[in-house]
């Protein structure tokens, strides 16, 4: 995977019938443009909202934030979700749960992650620790990925220009 510039999304959802906002960091991968429209701002966010609507058990009550990696496989919309919990309380960093979706269904046949995704997760974790403030980490600047892992373009084309 090689990634477009990341962006964030504040997802309003119900967790155990309580309204919450779950910060979501989105790293679209190269190829995602085959199944997510780059000219339709909010296309990925709408797909994620659909996932959360269809899978009401997706988000555990202690989820602090989510990192989403949208991608494409055989013309299917794929999304790897990394759900982080015990963000500020677990001694060796947040606990992570990973779920992959093909279109709107759980995909348990795909592998958990590729090597480039693991590097991205490590860079993000280093950035979280270095930032020292969870809100600043979630809503501030994203870390710079190694050159081999990044596309220096916004995912959505010409939006707002």
N, C-alpha and C positions, 0 to 999 in steps of 0.2 A: 504494500500500500504506500502511496505517496499522497500527501494531503494538501487540500486547498487551505487558505487562511481560515482559522477557526473563528467561530462566533458563539455568542451565548444566547440562551432562551430561558425566560422565566416561565416555567410551566405551572399554571394553576390546576390543581387536581384535588381529588378527595382521597384521603388516606384514613381508613377506618371511620368514614363519614365526617371527617374533619377537613375543612378547606385549608390547604397549604400551597405554598409556592416552592417548587423544587428547581433550583438552579441547574441548568443543563448546558454543558460545554459541547459544541458540535464541531467535529472535524470531518468534513466530507472528503472522501477519498477520490483519487483520480478514477474515472469511470462512472462515478455516481451520476454524472451529467447525462448518462444514457437513459436513466430511469427517473431522475429528479430534474425538473425543468429549471434551468439556470435563469430563465427570464421571468419566472413566477416567484417573486420574493415571498417566502413563507411556505414554499412547497415542502421542504424537509420538516419544518416545524409542524405543519398540518399532518404529515404522515406520522410523526411521533405522537401527536395528540390522538390520532386514530388508534395507535398501538395502546396507549394508556387507557383509552375509552373501552377498547375491546377486552383488555386484560386488566381488570380492576385489581387483581392480586399482584400486579407487576411491581409496584412500589411498596416496600416494607415501611412501616411507620418510622423507623429510625434512619431512613435514607436522608443523607445530608445534601448530596448532589449527585449528578449523573454526567458521565462522559459518553457521548454518542458518536459512533463512526458509521455514517451511511456509506454504502457501497453497492456495487452491482454484480450479479452473478447470473448468467444465462437469461438476461433481460428481466430478472427479478429484482425487486427492491430489497436490499439487505440492510440490516442495521445491527451493529454490535453495541450493546448497552453495557456500560460498566457502572454499577450502582455502588456508591460509597456510603458506608455507615460508620458510626462511632468515630467520626472524623477528628474530634478534638479530645477524645477520651481514651482511645486505645493506644497503648504505650509505643508500639512500633509503627505507627501510621494507621490510616483508616483501613477498615476491612472492606473488601471488594467482592461483589457478586457479579457474574457476567451472564448475560442472556443475549442470544442471537435470534433475530427474526427474519424470515423470508416472507416478503410481502407483509401480511398481517398475522402470520402464524409463527409460533415458536419453532425454531429450527434446532433440533438436537443432533442432527447428523453432521453439520459443519464443525470444523475444528474451533477451538476456543479463540485463538488469535494467531496472526502471523508475526514474524520477528519484528517487522517495522512497527506494528501496533504496540508491541511490548516496549520498544524504544520510546515511542510517543508517551506511553503511560509513565515510564520512568522519568522522562523530561518533565512531564506535568507534575509528578510527585516531588521532584527536586525543586521545582518552581513554587509549589505549595509550601514546602518547608522553608525555603529562602524568603518567601513573602512574609511569613510570620503572622498574617492576619487573614482569616478565612474569607471575610467579605471582600477584602482587597484582592485576594487570590481569585475568587470567583468572578468578580465584576471588573477587574483591572486588566491590564495588558496580558496577553498570552505569551508564553515563552517562545523563543525561536527554536524551531526544530533543526536538526542537522540538514544541511543543504540537500542531501540525497533523498530526504523524506518530504520535501515541501515543494509546492507549486506556489509561487509568489503572486497569487491572484485570489480575489474574493470569489466565492462560489457563485453568488448571484451577479449576473452581468448587468452593467449600466443602470443599476437601480439607484434612483435619486439623482441622476445626472441630467 
